[in-house]
Amino acid sequence: MVYSLIDESHTEGIWSKTIKNKTALHESLMRSALKALETKRLISDMKSVEHPTRKMYIKSTLRPSEKATGGAWYTDNELDEAFIEGLTGVLYKYIEARSFYRSTSRRPLKRIAGRPTPKPAAGSETITLLPLPPTYRGYPSLAELTLFIESSPITSTTLSADDISALLDVLIYDRRIEQVVAGPEGVAFKAVRRAIVGDESVERGNGVTEAPCGRCPVFELCEEGGP
C-alpha cells in the first residue's frame, strides 16, 4: 500500500504525511514500511525546492522532476544566482555584438593657447554603437542562442530552449534586450542602446542642434522608417 502510493506519485514524489493520511497507518508502522522499502532499494528520499522542509519519497528508479529539483538553476536545492548571472551576461554580450554597427573615431584634442598641440595618446579612440538599418535580419534567434550556449565551455549543464528563454525574459525585464521581428523563426533579439547621461563633451547648442534630429548620431543614415 505504501509502495503503491509512492509509485503513483511518479517523478513528483510524495510527502510522508500524505502517505500517513492516505494509508491511516500508525506512525511507527509507516516508518517501518518506509525503512524496509529503502533497505530493498525500491524507494529513496528526495528533496523538493518547493517544500524544502518536507520528507519526500520517490521510486529509486526515477529521477525527480524539474519542478521538484528546480531544474538547471538550482544546485543542492539552492538557487545558483552566480550561474544565472554568468549566463545572462554571456547571452547579453553575444546579442549586443550582433545588434549594432561599431564606428571608431578619435577624440578631438584640446588645444591650449601658447602650448604645442599634444600627440594623440594610445587608446584615445572612441567606439560609438550605431543602430543597424531597418532591413537588417541578422539578430540572433532563440534557436541560435541555445546552440551558442550548448557549444560554449561556460557550462557543462544541458540547457533547453525553455531554459534559455527564461534567461532572455530576465534580460527583457531588465530592459537590456528586446524582441524584434526578424530571421527565419520570425522572432529574434537585439540589445537596447543605452543612452549616455551627463556627457561633458556635448557643448551648448542652438535651435537646430536642440531639435531631436540635430544631434542624432545617425542623422546621415536616416531614411523613412528608421533606423
Wavefront OBJ file of the C-alpha trace (Angstrom):
o trace
v 0.000 0.000 0.000
v 2.825 2.433 0.884
v 4.800 1.446 -2.212
v 1.723 1.876 -4.424
v 1.276 5.477 -3.294
v 4.936 6.262 -3.958
v 4.691 4.568 -7.351
v 1.632 6.644 -8.275
v 3.426 9.896 -7.450
v 5.839 9.288 -10.355
v 8.607 11.909 -10.608
v 6.879 14.436 -8.351
v 7.439 12.337 -5.236
v 5.113 12.165 -2.249
v 5.196 13.654 1.241
v 5.439 11.215 4.160
v 2.491 12.967 5.826
v 0.380 12.356 2.719
v 1.285 8.659 2.874
v 0.241 8.530 6.509
v -3.083 10.263 5.863
v -3.973 8.063 2.883
v -2.978 4.762 4.496
v -4.220 5.589 8.021
v -1.207 3.683 9.360
v 0.272 4.353 12.766
v 3.432 6.470 12.654
v 5.687 3.610 13.749
v 4.200 1.166 11.209
v 4.566 3.660 8.379
v 8.203 4.357 9.278
v 8.937 0.634 9.399
v 7.395 0.166 5.952
v 9.408 3.050 4.501
v 12.601 1.747 6.094
v 12.012 -1.726 4.635
v 11.394 -0.319 1.157
v 14.556 1.823 1.389
v 16.591 -1.206 2.500
v 15.371 -3.112 -0.566
v 16.294 -0.056 -2.685
v 12.761 0.223 -4.009
v 12.358 3.828 -2.854
v 14.594 6.707 -1.810
v 14.097 10.031 -0.122
v 14.254 13.226 -2.175
v 14.429 16.977 -1.724
v 11.926 19.418 -3.179
v 12.721 23.099 -3.737
v 9.005 23.854 -3.361
v 8.828 22.147 0.028
v 12.374 22.041 1.464
v 11.254 21.043 4.975
v 9.112 18.076 3.905
v 10.287 14.477 3.927
v 9.608 13.291 0.387
v 9.900 9.844 -1.204
v 10.218 8.641 -4.790
v 10.838 5.338 -6.572
v 14.570 4.673 -6.647
v 14.477 4.047 -10.409
v 13.112 7.531 -11.142
v 14.690 10.968 -11.180
v 12.818 13.851 -9.540
v 11.067 16.228 -11.931
v 12.442 19.684 -12.715
v 9.554 21.110 -10.732
v 10.865 19.304 -7.663
v 14.576 19.957 -8.209
v 14.265 23.461 -9.627
v 15.896 22.460 -12.896
v 19.217 23.797 -14.101
v 19.054 26.911 -11.922
v 19.358 25.065 -8.618
v 22.444 23.457 -7.102
v 21.952 21.343 -3.978
v 18.398 22.737 -3.773
v 19.721 26.318 -3.642
v 19.169 28.908 -6.368
v 22.524 29.324 -8.138
v 22.483 33.095 -8.638
v 26.120 33.282 -9.780
v 25.436 30.717 -12.505
v 22.370 32.630 -13.699
v 24.197 35.987 -13.729
v 27.117 34.476 -15.630
v 24.887 33.011 -18.335
v 22.777 36.144 -18.745
v 25.981 38.182 -19.089
v 27.293 35.894 -21.825
v 23.966 35.990 -23.666
v 23.807 39.774 -23.472
v 27.325 40.229 -24.881
v 26.522 37.871 -27.756
v 23.289 39.708 -28.574
v 24.928 43.136 -28.216
v 27.697 42.172 -30.657
v 25.014 41.414 -33.259
v 22.854 44.469 -32.581
v 24.985 47.461 -33.528
v 27.475 48.780 -36.029
v 30.673 49.888 -34.309
v 32.090 53.180 -35.542
v 35.626 54.074 -34.406
v 36.745 57.691 -34.190
v 39.427 59.665 -32.382
v 38.563 62.132 -29.673
v 39.372 65.754 -30.635
v 42.439 67.075 -28.823
v 42.010 70.187 -26.723
v 44.423 72.963 -27.669
v 45.819 75.295 -25.019
v 46.978 78.747 -26.068
v 50.750 79.087 -26.012
v 51.386 75.349 -25.857
v 52.053 72.839 -28.635
v 49.253 70.503 -29.616
v 49.790 67.186 -27.780
v 50.222 63.968 -29.711
v 47.280 61.552 -29.749
v 47.553 59.214 -26.799
v 47.314 55.479 -27.244
v 43.776 54.253 -26.760
v 42.267 57.695 -27.426
v 39.891 56.222 -29.999
v 36.241 56.049 -29.051
v 33.805 53.401 -30.213
v 30.273 54.511 -30.998
v 27.469 51.975 -31.276
v 25.263 52.845 -34.235
v 21.911 51.168 -34.947
v 21.657 48.853 -37.912
v 19.284 49.595 -40.816
v 15.602 48.570 -40.531
v 16.103 45.863 -43.155
v 18.776 44.084 -41.080
v 17.801 40.499 -40.314
v 20.897 39.191 -38.578
v 19.686 39.437 -34.986
v 20.104 36.117 -33.101
v 17.080 33.884 -32.570
v 16.250 31.616 -29.634
v 17.498 28.554 -31.536
v 20.811 30.254 -32.324
v 21.314 31.405 -28.738
v 20.502 27.930 -27.412
v 23.051 26.381 -29.773
v 25.618 29.032 -28.783
v 25.317 28.227 -25.066
v 25.284 24.489 -25.781
v 28.570 24.701 -27.716
v 30.288 27.148 -25.351
v 32.573 25.993 -22.500
v 30.804 28.173 -19.940
v 28.739 25.262 -18.611
v 28.549 21.503 -18.877
v 24.875 21.555 -17.891
v 22.486 20.749 -20.720
v 20.113 23.684 -21.144
v 16.939 23.501 -23.202
v 15.425 26.251 -25.318
v 12.952 26.860 -22.487
v 15.856 27.433 -20.082
v 17.463 29.964 -22.432
v 14.084 31.614 -22.985
v 13.774 32.118 -19.217
v 17.150 33.919 -19.171
v 16.116 36.094 -22.111
v 12.951 37.038 -20.228
v 15.173 38.305 -17.400
v 17.159 40.464 -19.833
v 13.937 41.800 -21.364
v 12.564 42.606 -17.910
v 15.812 44.478 -17.121
v 15.381 46.414 -20.401
v 18.730 45.244 -21.705
v 17.309 43.493 -24.780
v 14.062 43.473 -26.732
v 12.253 41.198 -29.169
v 12.196 42.094 -32.851
v 10.529 40.551 -35.877
v 13.421 39.124 -37.885
v 15.035 35.899 -39.010
v 13.576 32.577 -40.151
v 11.856 31.983 -36.796
v 10.052 35.307 -37.014
v 11.271 36.460 -33.589
v 14.810 37.480 -32.702
v 16.529 39.541 -30.002
v 18.502 42.775 -30.080
v 20.261 44.780 -27.394
v 18.770 48.068 -26.239
v 21.074 51.026 -26.825
v 21.906 52.668 -23.521
v 21.749 56.455 -23.503
v 24.803 58.415 -22.475
v 23.926 60.518 -19.437
v 25.922 63.575 -18.469
v 28.304 63.562 -21.437
v 30.521 66.580 -20.801
v 31.764 66.593 -24.403
v 28.363 67.843 -25.613
v 28.529 71.618 -25.847
v 25.757 74.196 -25.775
v 23.823 74.153 -28.994
v 21.420 76.329 -30.893
v 17.907 75.985 -32.230
v 18.957 73.398 -34.789
v 21.064 71.195 -32.514
v 18.440 71.261 -29.766
v 15.917 69.699 -32.136
v 15.655 65.869 -31.861
v 17.435 65.331 -35.188
v 20.089 67.992 -34.652
v 22.485 65.816 -32.659
v 21.339 62.411 -33.815
v 24.464 60.204 -34.209
v 22.957 58.513 -37.279
v 21.485 61.603 -38.946
v 23.310 60.888 -42.214
v 21.996 57.311 -42.274
v 18.405 58.293 -41.606
v 15.704 57.227 -44.011
v 11.979 56.689 -43.993
v 11.107 54.045 -41.413
v 14.358 54.227 -39.449
v 16.980 53.427 -38.408
l 1 2 3 4 5 6 7 8 9 10 11 12 13 14 15 16 17 18 19 20 21 22 23 24 25 26 27 28 29 30 31 32 33 34 35 36 37 38 39 40 41 42 43 44 45 46 47 48 49 50 51 52 53 54 55 56 57 58 59 60 61 62 63 64 65 66 67 68 69 70 71 72 73 74 75 76 77 78 79 80 81 82 83 84 85 86 87 88 89 90 91 92 93 94 95 96 97 98 99 100 101 102 103 104 105 106 107 108 109 110 111 112 113 114 115 116 117 118 119 120 121 122 123 124 125 126 127 128 129 130 131 132 133 134 135 136 137 138 139 140 141 142 143 144 145 146 147 148 149 150 151 152 153 154 155 156 157 158 159 160 161 162 163 164 165 166 167 168 169 170 171 172 173 174 175 176 177 178 179 180 181 182 183 184 185 186 187 188 189 190 191 192 193 194 195 196 197 198 199 200 201 202 203 204 205 206 207 208 209 210 211 212 213 214 215 216 217 218 219 220 221 222 223 224 225 226 227
